Amino acid sequence: MDRNEDSRELEREIERATRLASGVTDQTTYQRLIQFIEELRQGLRQRLAARRSRDATRARAHELWEQHGRPVGRDLEFWLQAERELRGDEND
């Protein structure tokens, strides 16, 4: 299962738990479901943030690679440089 599918599965779980919570009358069970839903949402936010970070790193690494004449075998170097730049590490 790829990362996009993982995110979609989390979205489906959130929808299912929300529907379930809407029919629950017991306050304790309802509160536990709400807490579970919030944990799922937090996990989804983290995955989406990680994906945005990877996408930004990939794009910047590609720019660096092109700027340096598209050399073979230096992909890790450009990836790490892109990560440093995006983190704002100026001393590296």
SEZAMI-614438 format. One line per 3 residues: number of its first residue (from 1); their letters; for each residue x, y negated, z of N, C-alpha, C, CB. Coordinates in pm, whole numbers. Each point is the difference from the previous one (the first is absolute). Glycine has a CB too. Layout:
N
NUM = a = X:Y:Z:X:Y:Z:X:Y:Z:X:Y:Z ~ ...
***
This chain:
92
1 = mdr = 85:117:0:-85:-117:0:90:-124:0:-186:125:122 ~ 160:-217:-216:84:-119:-7:-49:-106:99:48:49:-242 ~ 28:-156:252:-31:-103:98:-133:-69:-28:243:-35:32
4 = ned = -276:15:-160:-128:-61:-34:-114:89:46:104:-115:-197 ~ -89:244:178:-103:94:43:-11:1:152:40:141:-205 ~ 72:-152:275:-2:-8:147:-82:-120:45:225:112:11
7 = sre = -205:-226:-75:-74:-121:35:-149:17:-28:203:-138:-48 ~ -236:197:-65:-141:23:-33:-64:96:100:51:-39:-243 ~ 23:139:286:-53:94:99:-25:-72:133:123:190:-112
10 = ler = -35:-277:152:-22:-79:122:-125:-87:-14:247:-1:45 ~ -265:-60:-161:-119:-82:-23:-127:85:11:134:-152:-149 ~ -130:272:93:-116:90:10:-27:39:145:49:86:-230
13 = eie = 56:-58:307:-17:35:141:-61:-116:78:197:156:-17 ~ -154:-277:-13:-56:-118:66:-149:-11:-31:224:-118:-14 ~ -260:137:-112:-141:-6:-40:-83:107:71:70:-91:-223
16 = rat = -18:213:228:-72:109:66:-19:-28:149:92:162:-168 ~ 15:-206:233:-8:-28:143:-94:-116:28:233:86:29 ~ -234:-185:-116:-91:-115:16:-146:44:-13:178:-154:-91
19 = rla = -204:237:-9:-137:52:-15:-41:82:122:30:4:-250 ~ 62:79:298:-28:81:117:-29:-88:121:146:184:-92 ~ -64:-285:112:-17:-90:116:-134:-72:-4:247:-30:8
22 = sgv = -295:-1:-127:-126:-73:-10:-119:81:51:95:-123:-194 ~ -81:254:200:-110:84:47:16:51:141:-31:63:-232 ~ 137:-101:299:27:50:134:-66:-92:104:220:101:-79
25 = tdq = -288:-41:173:-65:-80:105:77:2:131:-218:49:-108 ~ 299:53:130:79:8:123:113:-102:-5:-56:246:24 ~ 61:-336:74:99:-109:1:143:50:5:-168:-141:113
28 = tty = 195:244:-36:136:53:11:46:55:-135:-39:55:243 ~ -45:23:-305:33:56:-130:16:-111:-103:-124:211:57 ~ 35:-308:-52:7:-114:-93:133:-74:16:-252:-22:8
31 = qrl = 290:-8:116:125:-73:25:121:80:-47:-108:-112:197 ~ 105:242:-179:111:85:-47:8:0:-152:-24:144:203 ~ -90:-141:-268:-1:-6:-146:52:-135:-49:-194:159:-6
34 = iqf = 153:-266:70:48:-134:-37:151:-8:16:-221:-102:69 ~ 273:158:39:145:1:22:69:82:-109:-36:-25:249 ~ -21:139:-283:55:85:-106:0:-74:-134:-81:205:122
37 = iee = -27:-275:-151:-8:-78:-125:108:-107:-3:-248:43:-11 ~ 269:-110:122:104:-104:5:139:60:-20:-145:-137:154 ~ 169:255:-99:129:67:-21:18:36:-147:-8:92:235
40 = lrq = -98:-44:-298:7:29:-143:29:-126:-81:-159:191:32 ~ 92:-300:1:22:-127:-70:143:-49:17:-241:-58:33 ~ 292:72:88:139:-41:25:96:84:-84:-61:-71:234
43 = glr = 37:200:-242:83:87:-83:-8:-39:-147:-34:185:164 ~ -86:-219:-210:-16:-43:-138:74:-131:-26:-222:114:-7 ~ 211:-209:100:73:-127:-16:151:23:-7:-183:-119:124
46 = qrl = 233:209:-42:144:31:0:43:62:-132:-8:32:248 ~ -72:59:-300:33:62:-128:-1:-101:-113:-96:215:82 ~ -3:-302:-81:-9:-101:-106:117:-99:10:-251:24:-2
49 = aar = 289:-61:123:114:-90:18:129:67:-47:-116:-110:194 ~ 131:238:-163:119:75:-44:5:8:-152:-3:133:213 ~ -113:-113:-275:-5:7:-146:38:-134:-61:-179:177:14
52 = rsr = 126:-286:42:36:-134:-52:150:-25:14:-230:-85:60 ~ 286:128:52:143:-18:22:82:80:-101:-45:-38:244 ~ 6:164:-267:70:83:-100:-12:-60:-139:-44:202:139
55 = dat = -76:-250:-172:-20:-59:-133:86:-124:-18:-234:90:-3 ~ 241:-174:106:81:-121:-8:149:36:-10:-174:-126:133 ~ 216:226:-56:140:43:-5:33:55:-137:-4:50:245
58 = rar = -85:32:-299:22:59:-132:13:-109:-106:-128:204:70 ~ 40:-303:-65:4:-109:-99:128:-81:12:-250:-11:5 ~ 291:-20:119:123:-79:18:123:82:-41:-110:-129:189
61 = ahe = 113:255:-155:113:85:-39:12:7:-152:-27:136:211 ~ -87:-128:-277:0:2:-147:55:-131:-56:-196:157:3 ~ 156:-269:56:53:-130:-43:152:-5:16:-217:-110:65
64 = lwe = 265:156:50:145:-1:26:73:88:-101:-43:-42:244 ~ -13:158:-270:60:94:-96:10:-66:-137:-93:196:129 ~ -14:-262:-172:3:-67:-130:99:-116:-1:-238:66:-36
67 = qhg = 243:-143:145:92:-113:9:146:44:-9:-168:-120:138 ~ 195:241:-94:137:53:-2:28:85:-124:-1:-3:249 ~ -82:-9:-350:26:69:-126:-47:143:-6:190:-147:-22
70 = rpv = -281:185:107:-57:136:1:105:111:14:-184:-88:-141 ~ 271:77:239:104:103:16:-58:133:49:165:-182:48 ~ -101:288:-90:-43:135:38:61:35:135:-19:70:-243
73 = grd = -58:-4:329:52:54:124:7:-96:117:125:149:-141 ~ -183:-268:128:7:-96:110:-139:-30:58:204:-100:-105 ~ -298:191:83:-137:-23:43:-12:-17:151:-74:131:-195
76 = lef = 145:-51:272:-6:-12:146:55:-136:45:23:250:22 ~ 85:-292:-83:58:-131:34:-102:-112:-19:227:85:-67 ~ -298:-84:-47:-97:-104:-27:-122:12:91:79:-7:-236
79 = wlq = -119:130:266:-114:21:90:32:-58:138:-66:209:-128 ~ 185:-176:181:38:-49:132:14:-152:2:116:218:43 ~ -62:-274:-150:10:-145:-9:-138:-64:-1:217:23:-124
82 = aer = -309:36:50:-138:-52:-6:-65:7:138:-19:73:-240 ~ 40:37:311:-56:11:136:55:-108:90:-25:247:-31 ~ 157:-270:25:61:-105:83:-58:-137:-34:211:137:15
85 = elr = -222:-165:-142:-53:-130:-41:-143:-19:49:148:5:-201 ~ -230:96:186:-139:-11:39:-17:-8:150:-62:124:-204 ~ 154:-66:279:-3:-11:145:55:-134:47:24:246:17
88 = gde = 52:-311:-105:60:-128:36:135:14:68:-227:-91:21 ~ 291:206:-38:134:21:58:101:-73:-86:-66:225:95 ~ 109:-340:-50:92:-82:-79:146:34:25:-168:-181:4
91 = nd = 196:248:108:139:28:37:56:126:-65:-44:-115:213 ~ -43:196:-274:48:125:-63:48:-21:-140:-158:125:140
***
